[in-house]
């Protein structure tokens, strides 16, 4: 389904992971794979403003943003589970539950404008990521000579352009207004504001800022949601451990409140998330990079420029020399009861091969945000609702695998019931 790749043996990843982006590039590989010229994701080419915003103000203000993130998560869960009561379970599609929460939180992080809860806006930003994926896969089956024509004639191309136009109608007036205020800081903490402040010259054109926001939507929302769906399925498949995670969350939040520090103390949950990520790989391969300059490995082999490279991450996660009983889901595999936390055992770790967030100097810059978001949603679900698999189903739904792509069952139903009011809230 994707481009031709060279799979690099695991032992050479250490030689490659910290090379500068002038030699190998995740961004260039992503833009190539997702037809950046047509999807408009090319807007980030030649600029790292979007990455600087994520590693800078977004990560640094996570603690400040957490109350707003919690509020938006509660709004989304109430919207999806509005008919839920304390008497009986109701069926809810797991993917809809998670995408609703992740989309609403992401919307608030993008902009704190009143339309951040507008159904049309939410539908558009959530649909854009799907439009990019569908369009890119279709275009890869078409001869490059005919792609400029296909862009205008394919239904998926029309849908993609419509999504971009809708986002522009929402955001361009907001960007222009904030630019016209001539105030470097206006008290707003959102991605729109940080991009307005950091963009200079041609990069400051409102339409270009919108396109960078669209790139961040693709990078932030889809991966976080898919990760959280996997976690939800693993959770309901293990009711005994669900109760254990609920007890940990209740205890820590009762003593520390809904803070970033509290989320970092959830060590059992940390282990559970990391184990879920290990068992449910983001894809058959990872460490996807485009080689920009020839690279000679220690064994003398030279990787030519313009080669798409990757690592066999899914196979590595099941390597018995690295993990004891690798095919078994062990919730506490990475749990450390006492002492300082080993950074390599955190869910947000970028240790070689066992992370959803990649590894090396070009690993996902938004991993701390994604980790906090997923823990927040998970805590709210654990403390406010009872969750279980449908009657008669005893095993976690199987992931789908197609070529190098993998993912959770998007049609799986979860049974949900409102819990009695939580005594610590």
HUGI-V594793 format. One record per pair of residues at least 4 apart in sequence whose C-alpha atoms are under 7 Angstrom apart, sorted by the first residue. I is the first residue (numbers start at 1). J is the second residue. Records with the same first field share a line. If there is no record, write none. Layout:
I = J + J
This chain:
1 = 137 + 403
3 = 33
4 = 308
5 = 308 + 309 + 310
6 = 308 + 309 + 310
7 = 309 + 310 + 311 + 312
8 = 12 + 309 + 310 + 311
9 = 311
10 = 311
12 = 16
13 = 17
17 = 359 + 360 + 361
18 = 360 + 361
19 = 23 + 24
20 = 24
21 = 25
22 = 292
23 = 291 + 292 + 293
24 = 289 + 290 + 291 + 292
25 = 29 + 289 + 290 + 291
26 = 30 + 288 + 289 + 290 + 362
27 = 31
28 = 32 + 290
29 = 33 + 288 + 289 + 290 + 308
30 = 34
31 = 35 + 36 + 41 + 42
32 = 36
34 = 132 + 136
35 = 39 + 136
36 = 40 + 41 + 42
37 = 41 + 42
39 = 132
40 = 211
41 = 211 + 215
43 = 208 + 211 + 212
44 = 48 + 212
48 = 52
49 = 53 + 198
50 = 54 + 212
51 = 55 + 365
52 = 56
53 = 57 + 58 + 194 + 195
54 = 58 + 59 + 365 + 366
55 = 59 + 365 + 366
56 = 60
57 = 61
58 = 62
59 = 368 + 369
61 = 65
62 = 66 + 369
63 = 259 + 260
65 = 69
66 = 70 + 259
67 = 71
68 = 72
69 = 73 + 105
70 = 74 + 376
71 = 75
72 = 76 + 104 + 105
73 = 77 + 101 + 104 + 105 + 377
74 = 78
75 = 79
76 = 80 + 100 + 101 + 104
77 = 81 + 101
78 = 82
80 = 97
84 = 90 + 417 + 418
85 = 417 + 418
86 = 417 + 418 + 419 + 420
88 = 417
89 = 415 + 416 + 417
90 = 415 + 416 + 417
91 = 413 + 414 + 415 + 416
92 = 413 + 414 + 415 + 416
93 = 97 + 411 + 412 + 413 + 414
94 = 98 + 229 + 412 + 413 + 414
95 = 99 + 229 + 410
96 = 100
97 = 101
98 = 102 + 225 + 228 + 229
99 = 103 + 225
100 = 104
101 = 105
102 = 106 + 221 + 225
103 = 107 + 122 + 126 + 221
104 = 108
105 = 109
106 = 110 + 221
107 = 111 + 116
108 = 112 + 116
109 = 190 + 191
110 = 190 + 191 + 192
111 = 116 + 190 + 191 + 192
112 = 116 + 190
117 = 122
118 = 122
119 = 123
120 = 124
121 = 125
122 = 126
123 = 127
124 = 128 + 163
127 = 131
128 = 132 + 160 + 163
129 = 133 + 218 + 222
130 = 134
131 = 135 + 156 + 159 + 160
132 = 136 + 160
133 = 137
134 = 138 + 156
135 = 139 + 156 + 157
136 = 140
139 = 147
142 = 146 + 147
143 = 147
146 = 150
147 = 151
149 = 153
150 = 154
151 = 157
152 = 157 + 158
153 = 157
154 = 158
155 = 159
156 = 160
157 = 161
158 = 162
159 = 163
160 = 164
161 = 165
162 = 166
163 = 167
164 = 168
165 = 169
166 = 170
167 = 171
168 = 172 + 210
171 = 175 + 210
172 = 176 + 206 + 207
173 = 177
174 = 178
175 = 179 + 196 + 206
176 = 180 + 206
177 = 181
179 = 196
184 = 197
188 = 193
189 = 193
190 = 194
191 = 195
192 = 196
193 = 197
194 = 198
195 = 199 + 209
196 = 204
199 = 203 + 204
200 = 204
203 = 208
204 = 208 + 209
205 = 209
206 = 210
207 = 211
208 = 212
209 = 213
210 = 214
211 = 215
212 = 216
213 = 217
214 = 218
215 = 219
216 = 220
217 = 221
218 = 222
219 = 223
220 = 224
221 = 225
222 = 226
223 = 227
224 = 228 + 370
225 = 229
226 = 230
227 = 231
228 = 232 + 374
229 = 233 + 408
230 = 234 + 276 + 280 + 408
231 = 235 + 273 + 276
232 = 236
233 = 237 + 396
234 = 238 + 276 + 396
235 = 239 + 242
236 = 242 + 387 + 388 + 389
237 = 389 + 394 + 395 + 396
238 = 242
239 = 243
240 = 244
241 = 245
242 = 246
243 = 247
244 = 248
245 = 249 + 268 + 269
246 = 250 + 382 + 383
247 = 251
248 = 252 + 266
249 = 253 + 266 + 379
250 = 254
251 = 255
252 = 256 + 262
253 = 257 + 258 + 262
254 = 424
256 = 262
257 = 262
258 = 262
259 = 263
260 = 264
261 = 265
262 = 266
263 = 372 + 375
266 = 270
267 = 271 + 335 + 336
268 = 272 + 332 + 335
269 = 273
270 = 274 + 346 + 347
271 = 275 + 331 + 332 + 333 + 334 + 335 + 347
272 = 276 + 331 + 332
273 = 277 + 347
274 = 278 + 346 + 347
275 = 279 + 329 + 330 + 331 + 333
276 = 280
277 = 281 + 355 + 356
278 = 317 + 354 + 355
279 = 317 + 329
281 = 314
282 = 356 + 406
283 = 314 + 404 + 405 + 406
284 = 312 + 313 + 314 + 404 + 405 + 406
285 = 310 + 311 + 312 + 313 + 314 + 404
286 = 310 + 311 + 312 + 313
287 = 310 + 311 + 358
288 = 308 + 309 + 310
289 = 308 + 309 + 310
290 = 306 + 307 + 308 + 309
291 = 305 + 306 + 307 + 308
292 = 305 + 306
293 = 305
294 = 302 + 303 + 304 + 305
295 = 302 + 303 + 304
296 = 300 + 301 + 302 + 303
297 = 301 + 302
312 = 316
313 = 317 + 353
314 = 318
315 = 319
316 = 353
317 = 354
318 = 326 + 327
319 = 323 + 326
320 = 324 + 325 + 326
334 = 345
343 = 349
344 = 349 + 351
345 = 349
347 = 371
348 = 367 + 368 + 371
349 = 355
350 = 355 + 357 + 358 + 359 + 363
351 = 355 + 359
352 = 359
357 = 363 + 364 + 367
358 = 363 + 364
359 = 363
366 = 370
367 = 371
368 = 372
369 = 373
370 = 374
371 = 375
372 = 376
373 = 377
374 = 378
375 = 379
376 = 380
377 = 381
378 = 382
379 = 383
380 = 384
381 = 385
382 = 386
383 = 422
384 = 418 + 419 + 422
385 = 416 + 417 + 418 + 419
386 = 416 + 417 + 418 + 419
387 = 414 + 415 + 416 + 417
388 = 414 + 415 + 416
389 = 393 + 414 + 415
390 = 413 + 414 + 415
397 = 409
398 = 409
399 = 406 + 407 + 408 + 409
400 = 406 + 407 + 408 + 409
401 = 405 + 406 + 407
402 = 406
